[in-house]
Amino acid sequence: EDRLIKLRDDWDAEREAEKHAAIAKEAMRRKHIEEMIDAIRNTVFVSPRESSASIEAIIAATDALDVSEATYEEFAPTAARAKAEALESLRETLDLAKFNEADQARIKAEQDAAAAQLAAERAEMEKALAEQRAQAAAERKRMAQSEDVGDLIRYIACLPPHIVINEVLINPTWNR
């Protein structure tokens, strides 16, 4: 009788161990499927600062996910809903990324236009300054120069002592 009780207890223990193993296996299966669904849900965490091309690639990869019962078993409806929500969120993020890219392109074009305008204005100012310098140089050439009077001063200095020149008036032919 003790032997039968021991056999029964051993058999019950084996069945209990099999039952716990089955429960643990089922828990792992559920956890794995829930992790896959969470991975689908986590695809929505994409920054709108990402390029639209990379977001489109994420959308394509998400759209290609198989959410059938073969993969997700009884969680297939939940997986399908998570996929639909993720795609909707990704498409909104894509629209925002495209808007940001267009805005950045517009800003870049405005900056380029402003830079070109500044360069043109700078070139115009440099040209005007060069013209002013050339005009000033031409004016200085037309004015009486020290070299022009130098010969006269040397002539006066070399005069004999018995000749006195009391006054010399020199005027340029052009004044500013």
C-alpha positions as CSV (number, residue, x, y, z in Angstrom):
1,E,0.0,0.0,0.0
2,D,2.9,2.4,0.7
3,R,4.3,1.5,-2.6
4,L,1.1,2.4,-4.4
5,I,0.8,5.7,-2.5
6,K,4.4,6.5,-3.4
7,L,3.7,5.6,-7.1
8,R,0.6,7.8,-7.0
9,D,2.4,10.6,-5.3
10,D,5.2,10.3,-7.9
11,W,2.7,10.3,-10.7
12,D,0.9,13.3,-9.2
13,A,4.2,15.1,-8.8
14,E,5.1,14.4,-12.5
15,R,1.7,15.6,-13.6
16,E,2.1,18.7,-11.4
17,A,5.6,19.3,-12.8
18,E,4.2,18.9,-16.4
19,K,1.3,21.3,-15.5
20,H,3.8,23.9,-14.2
21,A,6.0,23.5,-17.2
22,A,3.0,23.9,-19.5
23,I,1.9,27.0,-17.5
24,A,5.5,28.4,-17.7
25,K,5.7,27.6,-21.5
26,E,2.3,29.3,-22.0
27,A,3.4,32.4,-20.0
28,M,6.6,32.6,-22.1
29,R,4.6,32.3,-25.3
30,R,2.2,35.1,-24.2
31,K,5.1,37.2,-23.1
32,H,6.9,36.7,-26.4
33,I,3.8,37.7,-28.3
34,E,3.2,40.7,-26.1
35,E,6.8,41.8,-26.6
36,M,6.3,41.6,-30.4
37,I,3.1,43.7,-30.1
38,D,5.0,46.2,-27.9
39,A,7.7,46.3,-30.6
40,I,5.0,47.3,-33.1
41,R,3.7,50.0,-30.7
42,N,7.2,51.3,-30.1
43,T,7.8,52.0,-33.8
44,V,5.8,55.2,-33.3
45,F,8.6,56.7,-31.3
46,V,10.3,58.3,-34.2
47,S,11.4,61.9,-34.1
48,P,9.9,64.2,-36.8
49,R,13.5,65.5,-37.2
50,E,14.3,62.1,-38.8
51,S,14.5,62.3,-42.6
52,S,11.3,61.6,-44.4
53,A,13.1,58.8,-46.3
54,S,14.0,57.0,-43.1
55,I,10.4,57.4,-41.8
56,E,9.1,56.0,-45.1
57,A,11.4,53.0,-44.6
58,I,10.0,52.4,-41.1
59,I,6.4,52.7,-42.5
60,A,7.2,50.2,-45.2
61,A,8.8,47.8,-42.7
62,T,5.8,48.2,-40.3
63,D,3.3,47.8,-43.1
64,A,5.1,44.5,-44.2
65,L,4.7,43.0,-40.7
66,D,2.6,39.9,-40.7
67,V,-0.1,40.2,-37.9
68,S,-1.9,37.0,-38.8
69,E,-3.1,34.3,-36.4
70,A,-0.3,32.1,-37.5
71,T,2.2,34.5,-35.8
72,Y,0.1,36.2,-33.1
73,E,-2.4,33.4,-32.5
74,E,-5.3,34.7,-30.2
75,F,-3.5,38.1,-30.0
76,A,-3.9,38.7,-33.8
77,P,-6.6,41.4,-33.4
78,T,-4.6,43.2,-30.8
79,A,-1.5,43.1,-33.1
80,A,-3.5,44.3,-36.0
81,R,-4.9,47.2,-34.0
82,A,-1.4,48.1,-32.7
83,K,-0.1,47.9,-36.3
84,A,-2.9,50.2,-37.6
85,E,-2.3,52.7,-34.8
86,A,1.5,52.6,-35.3
87,L,1.0,53.2,-39.1
88,E,-1.3,56.1,-38.5
89,S,1.1,57.7,-36.0
90,L,4.0,57.1,-38.4
91,R,2.2,58.7,-41.3
92,E,1.4,61.8,-39.1
93,T,5.1,61.9,-38.2
94,L,6.0,61.6,-41.9
95,D,3.8,64.5,-42.8
96,L,5.4,66.6,-40.0
97,A,8.9,65.5,-41.2
98,K,8.0,66.5,-44.8
99,F,6.7,69.9,-43.6
100,N,9.9,70.4,-41.6
101,E,12.1,69.5,-44.6
102,A,10.1,71.8,-46.8
103,D,10.4,74.6,-44.2
104,Q,14.2,73.9,-43.9
105,A,14.5,74.1,-47.7
106,R,12.6,77.3,-47.8
107,I,14.8,78.8,-45.0
108,K,17.9,77.6,-46.8
109,A,16.7,79.2,-50.0
110,E,16.0,82.5,-48.2
111,Q,19.4,82.3,-46.6
112,D,21.1,81.7,-50.0
113,A,19.1,84.5,-51.6
114,A,20.1,86.9,-48.7
115,A,23.7,85.8,-49.0
116,A,23.7,86.4,-52.7
117,Q,22.1,89.8,-52.2
118,L,24.7,90.7,-49.5
119,A,27.5,89.6,-51.9
120,A,26.1,91.7,-54.7
121,E,25.7,94.7,-52.3
122,R,29.3,94.1,-51.1
123,A,30.6,94.0,-54.6
124,E,28.7,97.1,-55.5
125,M,30.0,98.9,-52.4
126,E,33.6,97.8,-53.2
127,K,33.1,99.0,-56.8
128,A,31.8,102.4,-55.5
129,L,34.7,102.6,-53.1
130,A,37.2,101.8,-55.8
131,E,35.6,104.5,-58.0
132,Q,35.8,107.0,-55.1
133,R,39.5,106.2,-54.5
134,A,40.2,106.5,-58.2
135,Q,38.4,109.9,-58.3
136,A,40.3,111.0,-55.2
137,A,43.6,110.0,-56.8
138,A,42.6,111.9,-60.0
139,E,41.7,115.0,-57.9
140,R,45.0,114.8,-56.1
141,K,46.9,114.7,-59.4
142,R,45.1,117.8,-60.6
143,M,45.9,119.7,-57.4
144,A,49.2,121.6,-56.9
145,Q,51.8,119.2,-55.7
146,S,54.9,119.8,-53.7
147,E,57.0,118.7,-56.6
148,D,55.4,121.3,-58.8
149,V,56.6,124.1,-56.4
150,G,60.0,122.5,-55.7
151,D,61.7,123.8,-58.8
152,L,60.6,127.4,-58.0
153,I,61.8,127.1,-54.5
154,R,65.2,125.9,-55.7
155,Y,65.4,128.7,-58.3
156,I,64.7,131.3,-55.5
157,A,67.2,129.7,-53.2
158,C,69.9,129.8,-55.9
159,L,69.4,133.5,-56.8
160,P,72.3,135.8,-56.2
161,P,72.2,137.7,-52.9
162,H,71.6,141.1,-54.6
163,I,68.2,139.9,-55.9
164,V,65.2,139.8,-53.6
165,I,61.9,138.3,-54.4
166,N,59.3,139.6,-51.9
167,E,56.3,137.7,-52.9
168,V,55.4,134.8,-55.2
169,L,51.8,133.9,-55.8
170,I,51.1,130.4,-57.1
171,N,47.6,129.1,-57.9
172,P,46.6,125.7,-59.3
173,T,44.5,125.7,-62.4
174,W,42.0,123.5,-60.6
175,N,40.7,123.7,-57.0
176,R,38.5,121.3,-55.1
